[in-house]
Amino acid sequence: METTIDQAGRLVVPKAVREASGLAPGTRLRFRVRDGRIEIEPVPLEVSLERRGSVVVAVPRKGQAVLTEAEVEETTAGLRAGGAPGDEQA
């Protein structure tokens, strides 16, 4: 698969790669250059394990922003229209 970097430096990750790697809108990514190659990986979320009743859950150590219903709808509409989230629709 191939893609192109636009004039603003943005890179579109092909849908098949996003799906295979579990990337979703808002995922923070880390870039590295090694031996002339660019490596991209999701930034791991720092969590603590806490017991809640009979189960143990992972709780983010830093405040994790909660998406509003409007943000989810905007992102969904933009993706369905083939644009990036937040793009103006003509």
All heavy atoms as an XYZ file, in Angstrom:
669
protein
N       0.831     -1.173      0.000
C       0.000      0.000      0.000
C       0.876      1.236      0.000
O       1.956      1.228      0.574
C      -0.877      0.018      1.254
C      -2.054     -0.899      1.175
S      -2.992     -0.866      2.684
C      -2.530     -2.464      3.318
N       0.374      2.278     -0.607
C       1.098      3.547     -0.655
C       0.164      4.677     -0.284
O      -1.049      4.571     -0.434
C       1.659      3.788     -2.055
C       2.719      2.786     -2.456
C       3.288      3.066     -3.833
O       2.942      4.107     -4.432
O       4.082      2.239     -4.304
N       0.750      5.761      0.169
C       0.008      6.976      0.473
C       0.931      8.151      0.202
O       2.110      7.965     -0.100
C      -0.517      6.974      1.922
O      -1.435      8.038      2.099
C       0.615      7.091      2.931
N       0.406      9.356      0.297
C       1.185     10.559      0.028
C       1.036     11.537      1.182
O      -0.046     11.667      1.753
C       0.680     11.240     -1.267
O       0.752     10.287     -2.331
C       1.506     12.446     -1.622
N       2.107     12.238      1.506
C       2.062     13.296      2.512
C       1.622     14.571      1.809
O       2.164     14.923      0.763
C       3.447     13.490      3.165
C       3.865     12.214      3.895
C       3.430     14.690      4.111
C       5.275     12.247      4.424
N       0.625     15.267      2.381
C       0.167     16.502      1.737
C       1.064     17.678      2.113
O       2.028     17.531      2.874
C      -1.309     16.784      2.028
C      -1.597     17.189      3.463
O      -0.662     17.475      4.236
O      -2.790     17.247      3.824
N       0.772     18.856      1.569
C       1.619     20.028      1.787
C       1.688     20.445      3.246
O       2.661     21.063      3.675
C       1.127     21.201      0.937
C       1.370     20.997     -0.544
C       0.878     22.168     -1.369
O       0.005     22.913     -0.963
N       1.456     22.316     -2.557
N       0.665     20.111      4.031
C       0.657     20.450      5.458
C       1.386     19.394      6.293
O       1.469     19.514      7.507
C      -0.780     20.613      5.950
N       1.904     18.343      5.640
C       2.629     17.300      6.356
C       1.731     16.188      6.876
O       2.175     15.318      7.610
N       0.455     16.200      6.490
C      -0.471     15.172      6.958
C      -0.311     13.902      6.140
O      -0.030     13.945      4.948
C      -1.911     15.671      6.872
C      -2.172     16.805      7.855
C      -3.563     17.317      7.677
N      -3.659     17.957      6.370
C      -4.392     19.026      6.118
N      -5.125     19.569      7.057
N      -4.416     19.547      4.914
N      -0.530     12.803      6.815
C      -0.379     11.488      6.211
C      -1.666     10.712      6.453
O      -2.145     10.637      7.584
C       0.794     10.768      6.874
C       1.062      9.338      6.498
C       1.600      9.263      5.072
C       2.054      8.736      7.462
N      -2.240     10.145      5.418
C      -3.427      9.318      5.569
C      -2.978      7.872      5.706
O      -2.280      7.348      4.839
C      -4.387      9.472      4.375
C      -5.559      8.508      4.493
C      -4.883     10.906      4.273
N      -3.372      7.238      6.812
C      -3.062      5.828      7.011
C      -4.163      5.037      6.307
O      -5.343      5.211      6.614
C      -3.008      5.480      8.517
C      -2.729      4.000      8.709
C      -1.960      6.337      9.228
N      -3.811      4.178      5.362
C      -4.828      3.428      4.629
C      -5.769      2.662      5.571
O      -5.351      2.160      6.629
C      -4.015      2.462      3.763
C      -2.697      3.149      3.596
C      -2.462      3.857      4.903
N      -7.035      2.581      5.164
C      -8.057      1.943      5.989
C      -7.667      0.523      6.397
O      -7.845      0.143      7.560
C      -9.390      1.926      5.240
C     -10.515      1.335      6.055
C     -11.824      1.383      5.302
C     -12.939      0.797      6.154
N     -14.222      0.819      5.450
N      -7.132     -0.258      5.485
C      -6.753     -1.635      5.810
C      -5.696     -1.680      6.912
O      -5.734     -2.550      7.786
C      -6.246     -2.349      4.557
N      -4.772     -0.723      6.906
C      -3.732     -0.658      7.947
C      -4.355     -0.244      9.271
O      -4.049     -0.814     10.323
C      -2.600      0.314      7.534
C      -1.606      0.509      8.673
C      -1.902     -0.184      6.282
N      -5.259      0.769      9.244
C      -5.934      1.193     10.478
C      -6.712      0.042     11.096
O      -6.634     -0.196     12.304
C      -6.877      2.364     10.196
C      -6.183      3.649      9.808
C      -7.127      4.841      9.802
N      -8.407      4.627      9.183
C      -8.697      4.890      7.904
N      -7.759      5.369      7.096
N      -9.906      4.680      7.426
N      -7.450     -0.676     10.257
C      -8.254     -1.782     10.776
C      -7.380     -2.905     11.329
O      -7.651     -3.443     12.396
C      -9.181     -2.313      9.686
C     -10.304     -1.359      9.354
C     -11.166     -1.824      8.190
O     -10.754     -2.755      7.460
O     -12.250     -1.236      8.010
N      -6.332     -3.260     10.605
C      -5.455     -4.352     11.031
C      -4.710     -4.022     12.323
O      -4.401     -4.911     13.112
C      -4.463     -4.687      9.924
N      -4.423     -2.730     12.539
C      -3.651     -2.329     13.715
C      -4.512     -1.780     14.843
O      -4.001     -1.436     15.902
C      -2.598     -1.289     13.323
O      -3.233     -0.150     12.774
N      -5.816     -1.673     14.607
C      -6.721     -1.183     15.650
C      -6.629      0.312     15.887
O      -6.984      0.791     16.953
N      -6.139      1.076     14.906
C      -6.047      2.523     15.062
C      -7.418      3.147     14.871
O      -8.162      2.767     13.982
C      -5.073      3.117     14.047
C      -3.616      2.710     14.187
C      -2.786      3.326     13.062
C      -3.067      3.104     15.544
N      -7.740      4.118     15.713
C      -9.020      4.817     15.643
C      -8.759      6.314     15.692
O      -7.677      6.748     16.111
C      -9.902      4.399     16.820
N      -9.729      7.114     15.264
C      -9.545      8.570     15.361
C      -9.176      8.970     16.795
O      -9.748      8.459     17.763
C     -10.912      9.129     14.977
C     -11.490      8.087     14.085
C     -11.013      6.773     14.673
N      -8.202      9.844     16.914
C      -7.749     10.304     18.229
C      -6.610      9.498     18.825
O      -6.075      9.862     19.870
N      -6.230      8.393     18.197
C      -5.118      7.583     18.707
C      -3.825      8.378     18.605
O      -3.481      8.896     17.558
C      -4.965      6.281     17.891
O      -6.178      5.542     17.959
C      -3.812      5.432     18.412
N      -3.119      8.501     19.724
C      -1.819      9.183     19.713
C      -0.781      8.212     19.156
O      -0.788      7.034     19.487
C      -1.436      9.635     21.118
C      -2.378     10.726     21.635
C      -1.993     11.227     23.029
N      -0.591     11.510     23.191
C       0.037     12.631     22.821
N      -0.635     13.590     22.259
N       1.327     12.796     23.036
N       0.088      8.737     18.300
C       1.093      7.901     17.650
C       2.496      8.398     17.968
O       2.715      9.584     18.162
C       0.893      7.910     16.131
C      -0.456      7.404     15.636
C      -0.590      7.642     14.141
C      -0.638      5.937     15.968
N       3.436      7.474     17.995
C       4.851      7.788     18.220
C       5.605      7.460     16.928
O       5.390      6.407     16.336
C       5.370      6.919     19.364
C       6.837      7.095     19.657
C       7.265      6.238     20.840
N       6.571      6.703     22.033
C       6.173      5.911     23.033
N       6.376      4.615     22.983
N       5.564      6.412     24.077
N       6.463      8.386     16.505
C       7.282      8.196     15.301
C       8.737      8.029     15.701
O       9.220      8.717     16.594
C       7.180      9.420     14.380
C       5.863      9.555     13.678
C       4.737      9.995     14.342
C       5.766      9.251     12.329
C       3.523     10.128     13.695
C       4.560      9.377     11.665
C       3.436      9.813     12.351
N       9.443      7.125     15.015
C      10.884      6.933     15.193
C      11.509      6.739     13.816
O      10.883      6.196     12.917
C      11.175      5.660     15.989
C      10.974      5.775     17.444
C      11.594      4.540     18.134
N      10.892      4.316     19.368
C      10.012      3.366     19.598
N       9.753      2.475     18.690
N       9.409      3.265     20.749
N      12.754      7.149     13.697
C      13.519      6.868     12.486
C      14.653      5.935     12.893
O      15.451      6.268     13.764
C      14.074      8.163     11.847
C      14.910      7.832     10.629
C      12.943      9.116     11.501
N      14.693      4.762     12.270
C      15.731      3.766     12.556
C      16.251      3.207     11.242
O      15.482      2.732     10.421
C      15.176      2.601     13.378
C      14.881      2.932     14.792
C      14.578      1.672     15.550
N      14.160      2.020     16.899
C      13.649      1.166     17.744
N      13.472     -0.084     17.396
N      13.308      1.557     18.955
N      17.535      3.265     11.080
C      18.177      2.689      9.887
C      17.505      3.143      8.596
O      17.261      2.349      7.688
C      18.169      1.155      9.965
C      18.920      0.632     11.183
O      19.960      1.231     11.528
O      18.469     -0.360     11.785
N      17.152      4.433      8.541
C      16.543      4.982      7.340
C      15.079      4.641      7.144
O      14.502      4.933      6.104
N      14.455      4.019      8.136
C      13.043      3.649      8.053
C      12.250      4.441      9.087
O      12.752      4.751     10.150
C      12.861      2.161      8.326
C      13.609      1.291      7.340
C      13.435     -0.147      7.708
N      12.054     -0.524      7.447
C      11.696     -1.497      6.644
N      12.622     -2.204      6.033
N      10.445     -1.791      6.440
N      11.000      4.744      8.773
C      10.118      5.428      9.708
C       9.241      4.378     10.377
O       8.591      3.578      9.702
C       9.235      6.457      8.984
C      10.116      7.512      8.316
C       8.255      7.104      9.965
C       9.360      8.420      7.379
N       9.224      4.376     11.710
C       8.375      3.460     12.469
C       7.286      4.275     13.145
O       7.554      5.336     13.708
C       9.183      2.721     13.533
C      10.258      1.833     12.967
C      11.079      1.141     14.033
O      10.842      1.383     15.247
O      11.968      0.359     13.669
N       6.062      3.785     13.078
C       4.922      4.455     13.701
C       4.236      3.439     14.603
O       3.947      2.315     14.179
C       3.915      4.955     12.642
C       4.604      5.863     11.637
C       2.751      5.677     13.314
C       3.734      6.205     10.436
N       3.978      3.828     15.866
C       3.275      2.924     16.773
C       2.383      3.731     17.708
O       2.666      4.898     17.995
C       4.257      2.092     17.595
C       5.095      2.899     18.571
C       6.072      2.043     19.361
O       6.101      0.819     19.173
O       6.804      2.608     20.174
N       1.288      3.133     18.161
C       0.419      3.836     19.101
C       1.159      4.086     20.419
O       1.955      3.252     20.864
C      -0.738      2.865     19.331
C      -0.666      1.888     18.216
C       0.765      1.834     17.786
N       0.914      5.238     21.013
C       1.476      5.542     22.325
C       0.649      4.766     23.349
O      -0.573      4.896     23.381
C       1.412      7.057     22.624
C       1.867      7.349     24.049
C       2.248      7.835     21.624
N       1.292      3.923     24.155
C       0.526      3.153     25.127
C      -0.110      4.060     26.178
O       0.493      5.040     26.613
C       1.550      2.223     25.777
C       2.864      2.525     25.169
C       2.709      3.644     24.210
N      -1.320      3.736     26.551
C      -2.026      4.468     27.593
C      -1.523      3.971     28.939
O      -1.499      2.757     29.193
C      -3.538      4.217     27.464
C      -4.441      4.924     28.444
C      -4.321      6.444     28.284
C      -5.883      4.490     28.226
N      -1.092      4.897     29.795
C      -0.623      4.504     31.122
C      -1.828      4.220     31.997
O      -2.729      5.054     32.123
C       0.220      5.617     31.740
C       1.523      5.862     31.015
C       2.369      6.912     31.690
O       2.261      7.085     32.927
O       3.141      7.561     30.984
N      -1.862      3.007     32.581
C      -3.001      2.597     33.394
C      -2.538      2.025     34.727
O      -1.393      1.599     34.880
C      -3.871      1.550     32.668
C      -4.471      2.119     31.393
C      -3.097      0.284     32.388
N      -3.455      2.047     35.672
C      -3.289      1.360     36.943
C      -4.360      0.288     37.002
O      -5.461      0.479     36.478
C      -3.491      2.319     38.118
O      -2.545      3.342     38.103
N      -4.051     -0.838     37.632
C      -5.049     -1.887     37.799
C      -5.724     -1.708     39.152
O      -5.054     -1.581     40.179
C      -4.398     -3.263     37.695
C      -3.743     -3.572     36.353
C      -3.087     -4.949     36.385
C      -4.751     -3.488     35.224
N      -7.049     -1.667     39.131
C      -7.824     -1.478     40.362
C      -8.896     -2.552     40.457
O      -9.502     -2.912     39.462
C      -8.502     -0.097     40.356
C      -7.540      1.059     40.385
C      -8.254      2.412     40.413
O      -9.497      2.437     40.551
O      -7.557      3.428     40.290
N      -9.093     -3.024     41.666
C     -10.155     -4.001     41.893
C     -11.462     -3.243     42.097
O     -11.540     -2.316     42.875
C      -9.859     -4.858     43.116
C     -10.956     -5.889     43.377
C     -10.544     -6.936     44.384
N      -9.449     -7.773     43.920
C      -9.574     -8.780     43.057
N     -10.744     -9.067     42.542
N      -8.530     -9.491     42.703
N     -12.472     -3.638     41.343
C     -13.809     -3.067     41.481
C     -14.776     -4.225     41.628
O     -15.122     -4.886     40.649
C     -14.168     -2.196     40.293
C     -13.274     -0.974     40.220
C     -13.844      0.091     39.363
N     -12.956      1.252     39.367
C     -13.000      2.211     38.474
N     -13.886      2.166     37.499
N     -12.172      3.231     38.542
N     -15.153     -4.475     42.870
C     -15.994     -5.642     43.136
C     -15.179     -6.895     42.918
O     -14.086     -7.045     43.448
N     -15.688     -7.772     42.072
C     -15.008     -9.048     41.834
C     -14.098     -9.022     40.614
O     -13.519    -10.045     40.253
C     -16.054    -10.164     41.658
O     -16.857     -9.887     40.536
N     -13.959     -7.853     39.974
C     -13.122     -7.768     38.777
C     -12.009     -6.740     38.968
O     -12.098     -5.849     39.800
C     -13.951     -7.394     37.520
C     -14.970     -8.463     37.218
C     -14.611     -6.061     37.683
N     -10.958     -6.902     38.158
C      -9.862     -5.941     38.130
C      -9.983     -5.183     36.817
O     -10.138     -5.794     35.757
C      -8.497     -6.642     38.235
C      -7.356     -5.644     38.089
C      -8.396     -7.390     39.557
N      -9.936     -3.837     36.894
C     -10.067     -3.020     35.691
C      -8.851     -2.126     35.532
O      -8.184     -1.780     36.508
C     -11.354     -2.157     35.721
C     -12.588     -3.026     35.717
C     -11.359     -1.227     36.912
N      -8.556     -1.775     34.287
C      -7.474     -0.846     33.984
C      -8.060      0.562     33.987
O      -9.034      0.836     33.294
C      -6.861     -1.167     32.630
N      -7.450      1.441     34.777
C      -7.923      2.823     34.896
C      -6.805      3.749     34.422
O      -5.663      3.634     34.876
C      -8.283      3.153     36.366
C      -8.740      4.588     36.503
C      -9.336      2.187     36.882
N      -7.099      4.662     33.464
C      -6.057      5.585     32.983
C      -5.459      6.380     34.137
O      -6.179      6.854     35.011
C      -6.792      6.497     32.014
C      -8.034      5.762     31.642
C      -8.380      4.907     32.828
N      -4.128      6.517     34.144
C      -3.459      7.297     35.188
C      -3.656      8.789     34.979
O      -3.737      9.547     35.926
C      -1.975      6.984     35.220
C      -1.699      5.600     35.739
C      -0.225      5.358     35.910
N      -0.010      3.997     36.361
C       1.151      3.392     36.340
N       2.208      4.023     35.894
N       1.254      2.167     36.766
N      -3.704      9.211     33.726
C      -3.939     10.614     33.418
C      -5.369     10.738     32.958
O      -5.933      9.807     32.385
C      -3.003     11.097     32.304
C      -1.542     11.056     32.694
C      -0.681     11.528     31.559
C       0.792     11.437     31.953
N       1.672     11.765     30.850
N      -5.949     11.919     33.184
C      -7.320     12.148     32.745
C      -7.481     11.863     31.273
O      -6.706     12.334     30.459
N      -8.426     11.056     30.960
C      -8.698     10.691     29.571
C      -9.932     11.463     29.133
O     -10.980     11.368     29.764
C      -8.927      9.183     29.502
C      -8.809      8.556     28.171
C      -7.453      8.718     27.526
O      -6.463      9.077     28.139
N      -7.413      8.466     26.259
N      -9.802     12.246     28.078
C     -10.925     13.035     27.599
C     -12.047     12.108     27.137
O     -11.800     11.102     26.494
C     -10.490     13.935     26.453
N     -13.256     12.466     27.495
C     -14.424     11.713     27.071
C     -15.024     12.436     25.885
O     -15.238     13.648     25.923
C     -15.446     11.608     28.225
C     -16.715     10.906     27.762
C     -14.832     10.885     29.411
N     -15.276     11.701     24.812
C     -15.871     12.315     23.634
C     -17.333     12.647     23.894
O     -18.052     11.862     24.509
C     -15.784     11.367     22.435
C     -14.399     11.042     21.921
C     -14.484      9.999     20.814
C     -13.705     12.288     21.416
N     -17.738     13.809     23.409
C     -19.146     14.169     23.506
C     -19.911     13.480     22.388
O     -19.331     13.031     21.393
C     -19.341     15.689     23.375
O     -18.956     16.073     22.048
C     -18.524     16.454     24.404
N     -21.221     13.418     22.529
C     -22.050     12.821     21.480
C     -21.870     13.588     20.175
O     -21.796     12.992     19.095
C     -23.516     12.831     21.899
C     -24.431     12.141     20.926
C     -25.860     12.064     21.412
O     -26.131     12.281     22.600
O     -26.723     11.769     20.563
N     -21.760     14.916     20.260
C     -21.577     15.744     19.060
C     -20.259     15.422     18.369
O     -20.194     15.367     17.133
C     -21.639     17.223     19.424
N     -19.180     15.196     19.129
C     -17.884     14.852     18.537
C     -17.945     13.506     17.821
O     -17.392     13.346     16.733
C     -16.794     14.820     19.610
C     -16.429     16.183     20.153
C     -15.520     16.120     21.360
O     -15.697     15.233     22.225
O     -14.615     16.976     21.443
N     -18.629     12.546     18.425
C     -18.773     11.228     17.806
C     -19.564     11.351     16.505
O     -19.182     10.797     15.472
C     -19.451     10.227     18.768
C     -19.784      8.922     18.056
C     -18.557      9.965     19.972
N     -20.670     12.095     16.538
C     -21.490     12.270     15.340
C     -20.724     12.995     14.238
O     -20.807     12.625     13.069
C     -22.774     13.028     15.692
C     -23.740     12.186     16.511
C     -24.955     12.969     16.981
O     -25.105     14.151     16.595
O     -25.743     12.391     17.737
N     -19.963     14.036     14.600
C     -19.173     14.782     13.609
C     -18.132     13.885     12.957
O     -17.946     13.894     11.737
C     -18.497     15.981     14.264
C     -17.609     16.770     13.334
C     -16.827     17.875     14.033
O     -17.128     18.191     15.195
O     -15.905     18.409     13.400
N     -17.442     13.098     13.758
C     -16.422     12.198     13.237
C     -17.040     11.147     12.321
O     -16.542     10.888     11.219
C     -15.660     11.505     14.391
O     -15.040     12.510     15.189
C     -14.605     10.542     13.876
N     -18.140     10.564     12.758
C     -18.824      9.555     11.959
C     -19.288     10.133     10.631
O     -19.081      9.531      9.570
C     -20.016      8.976     12.737
O     -19.541      8.419     13.959
C     -20.728      7.891     11.938
N     -19.896     11.317     10.661
C     -20.377     11.960      9.433
C     -19.217     12.259      8.485
O     -19.318     12.030      7.276
C     -21.135     13.236      9.764
N     -18.108     12.750      9.024
C     -16.944     13.054      8.196
C     -16.362     11.815      7.556
O     -15.998     11.810      6.384
N     -16.304     10.720      8.303
C     -15.760      9.481      7.761
C     -16.681      8.902      6.683
O     -16.224      8.414      5.658
C     -15.543      8.460      8.877
C     -14.434      8.819      9.863
C     -14.453      7.870     11.055
C     -13.079      8.791      9.184
N     -17.983      8.981      6.918
C     -18.928      8.471      5.923
C     -18.882      9.291      4.637
O     -19.098      8.764      3.553
C     -20.345      8.488      6.488
C     -20.574      7.388      7.493
C     -21.998      7.329      7.953
N     -22.159      6.243      8.905
C     -22.950      6.273      9.944
N     -23.698      7.340     10.173
N     -23.039      5.253     10.752
N     -18.589     10.590      4.776
C     -18.520     11.477      3.604
C     -17.171     11.360      2.894
O     -16.965     11.978      1.856
C     -18.781     12.915      4.021
N     -16.254     10.606      3.469
C     -14.948     10.412      2.849
C     -13.933     11.474      3.211
O     -12.855     11.534      2.654
N     -14.244     12.350      4.155
C     -13.319     13.386      4.582
C     -12.743     13.076      5.937
O     -13.047     12.072      6.547
N     -11.885     13.977      6.394
C     -11.289     13.834      7.723
C     -12.223     14.477      8.747
O     -12.959     15.400      8.421
C      -9.931     14.521      7.765
N     -12.233     13.983      9.991
C     -13.058     14.599     11.014
C     -12.763     16.097     11.126
O     -11.621     16.510     11.094
C     -12.650     13.873     12.299
C     -12.112     12.560     11.827
C     -11.484     12.849     10.484
N     -13.829     16.899     11.186
C     -13.658     18.339     11.304
C     -13.585     19.056      9.980
O     -13.603     20.278      9.921
N     -13.452     18.314      8.857
C     -13.417     18.948      7.539
C     -14.764     19.598      7.263
O     -15.800     19.062      7.613
C     -13.145     17.931      6.423
C     -11.687     17.524      6.346
O     -10.868     18.103      7.074
O     -11.378     16.609      5.564
N     -14.718     20.738      6.597
C     -15.945     21.398      6.193
C     -16.563     20.631      5.043
O     -15.886     20.240      4.115
C     -15.666     22.841      5.766
C     -15.216     23.731      6.915
C     -16.296     23.928      7.969
O     -17.482     24.036      7.601
O     -15.951     23.959      9.161
N     -17.843     20.417      5.092
C     -18.553     19.760      3.996
C     -19.111     20.818      3.064
O     -19.718     21.780      3.494
C     -19.702     18.895      4.538
C     -19.225     17.791      5.478
C     -18.320     16.791      4.778
O     -18.604     16.365      3.675
N     -17.214     16.441      5.414
N     -18.912     20.686      1.759
C     -19.380     21.668      0.781
C     -20.804     21.384      0.390
O     -21.304     20.348      0.437
C     -18.486     21.643     -0.448
